[in-house]
Amino acid sequence: MKYYKPLTCILGSLLALTACATTTLQLERKLGKQTYAALDSAKTVSAVKVAEVRKPPYTPNGAPQTLNKEQISELREMLLNDNNYNFNRIKRCLFIPEMSYQFAGDKVVNVYVSSSCKKVKIVSENNTNIIDYDPMAEKFNSFSKAIMKSNSTKS
């Protein structure tokens, strides 16, 4: 009997650690492995303002700006973090993008941003997903504005 209590504690701890170690990649499941991998490993990322229209095709409004390594790293850190999205919430607002990030590598993925709606539309070959990004809205919108501001000063 005296050995059951320590054994139970050890097994309980192992179960808790195992649960913590397994991450739920909700974004990867929602987008698909190929699209998620394309966002994670794209060789180049560019940003451009888009004409504010309700329905695709969304057309660029100006010349795209290629992001540097630090900007790409910061963008990926925000976009690929499950904690930055509300997956179970359907927000009623009209998606009208103001800008787009294009991830180019083996596959091309466009991330259209509607900062007024706080949603992203992630579009790859045969896959389109709209996701609410309220948890990271302030940081992500500030980042995107800074990118667009630096793009307009270069023009």
CORVENLIN-V299143 format. One line per field, one symbol per residue. ss: DSSP state (H for helix, E for strand, - for the rest). psi: psi as a letter, one per 40 degrees, with the letter a starting at -180 (. if undefined). burial: + if it has 24 or more other ideal C-beta (glycine too) atoms within 12 Angstrom, else -. Layout:
ss=???
psi=???
burial=???
This chain:
ss=-HHHHHHHHHHHHHHHHHHHH----HHHHHH-HHHHHHHHH--EEEEEEE---------E----EE--HHHHHHHHHHH--HHH-E------------EEEEEE---EEEEEEE----EEEEEE--EEEEEE-HHHHHHHHHHHHHHHHHHHHH-
psi=deeddddddddddddddddddhihgddddddiddddddddehdihiiiiihgidiiihiigahihhiidddddddddddehdeeigdehhhgihhhidiihhhhbdihhhhhhgddefiihhhacfhhhhhhfddedddddddddddddddddd.
burial=--------------------------++-++---++-+++-+--++++++-------+-----++-+---++-+++-+++++-++-+-------+-+++++++---+++++++++-++++++++----++++++-++--++-++--++--+----
